[in-house]
Amino acid sequence: MKLGIVGLPNVGKSTLFNAITRAGAATANYPFCTIEPNVGVVTVPDKRLDRLVELFHPRKRVPAVIDFVDIAGLVKGASKGEGLGNKFLANIREVDAIIHVVRCFDDDHVVHVNGRADPLRDIETVNLELILADMEHMERRLDKTRKMAKGGDKKIQAELNFEERLYDHLAQGRSARMFDMKKDDRPFIRNLSLLSAKPVLYVANIAEDALNGSKESEHTQAVRRIAEAEAAEVVQISARIEEEIAGLDEEERRPFLDELGLSQSGLDKIIHAGYRLLGLISFLTIGSDEVRAWTIRRGTRAPQAAGKIHSDFERGFIRAEVVTFTDLDGCGSIAAARDKGLIRSEGKDYVIQDGDVVLFRFNV
């Protein structure tokens, strides 16, 4: 999973990136500090994996990972090349989903590219530039499809109808992810790679002293209203506080979070929301060599999940021996789970569930 951190310049993107990756990306109090995208690999926190390590003492612990990409800030006119627009738009095409950081605090000492924070305007600026870039892309696509449709092919005619409806939707200033998709449209939109079709998670970056406040600010409430209209999620964090959390070791982190009244860090919130956004789950494998978490899309069947480990596993799939993490944890060992009849033998049609502990049997 690759998540792109986007937003206007100087809203806290690189500060958040530093906090969640500890990669030391450059930060500064001026626009366009980030030019080339920084990429950081973050391990996914999973207490189930930690417990399996305690039970089986493997030589290696291999968690699932997420790539975070810190992309240059976008400004009005980016779709026409303003600022670092072309570079921004090229980089965002490569990510699976967008983490849209929105500044939700006022501070005269922190420069804002438009003078002051205004979440509604700031979100509209980014969204509109993505839509305008998509419209330009769709205009070229429509020219090509119209020429092809002259041959009378019904499939091409259906594709043209879809593209014209989608273009009209974009022309109303509405993102592709808000398009009223028909079942027959899905194959067509997958081939378009539209920027405004990517799933979005809004991250409201608030001031440190507002983190444990009893009431959200008007800025954060504005972000939530936009997210609700798009059926998107909002995670509220303080990027500066996240930097402090990232600098603590495990023993110091929990008391610090408790002191702030937080049940989990902003990174944990973003990762869990990202999994929900993309419909992802994790299954687990155990052995003397390693205990490992694997990320798959919800609804993946056993042979395709096996293919995440090695293509031979999918090609020669025989069956999957499955036990839930909860059952295995309660038994304390594979042998005890087997004795209690908790390990199931599943075939090619079995859909892997989140937290399944799986041993794949195969033959090639």
Number of C-alpha atoms within 10 A of each C-alpha: 17 18 24 25 28 26 28 25 24 26 27 25 29 28 23 27 27 23 23 24 20 16 14 13 19 13 18 13 14 13 20 20 16 21 15 14 19 20 18 20 15 18 15 18 15 14 9 15 23 14 14 24 20 11 14 17 16 16 12 13 16 17 20 18 17 18 17 23 26 28 27 30 27 28 24 18 16 23 24 14 14 12 19 20 21 15 18 22 20 11 17 23 16 14 17 16 22 25 23 22 28 28 29 25 22 15 11 8 7 15 17 20 18 13 9 15 19 19 22 15 11 22 19 14 18 22 18 21 23 24 25 21 19 23 21 13 16 19 14 10 14 17 11 12 17 17 11 14 16 10 10 9 10 10 10 17 17 14 20 22 15 18 22 15 14 21 20 12 18 22 14 9 16 17 23 22 16 14 13 11 13 8 7 11 16 11 10 13 17 10 8 14 13 20 26 24 19 18 20 24 22 25 29 27 24 24 17 15 10 14 18 12 11 7 10 14 13 13 20 23 16 16 24 21 14 18 16 11 9 14 13 16 20 24 19 21 24 24 29 18 21 20 18 12 21 18 12 12 9 10 8 11 17 17 12 14 15 11 10 14 12 14 11 12 18 22 23 15 15 21 18 15 18 24 18 13 16 17 12 17 21 22 21 25 20 20 15 10 12 16 21 22 23 18 20 22 16 17 15 17 17 25 25 19 24 25 15 14 13 11 14 14 20 22 15 15 21 17 20 24 16 21 23 20 20 13 18 21 16 11 16 16 14 18 12 15 18 14 10 11 10 16 21 14 15 17 15 14 11 15 16 25 19 18 20 20 25 24 17 20 15 16 10 9
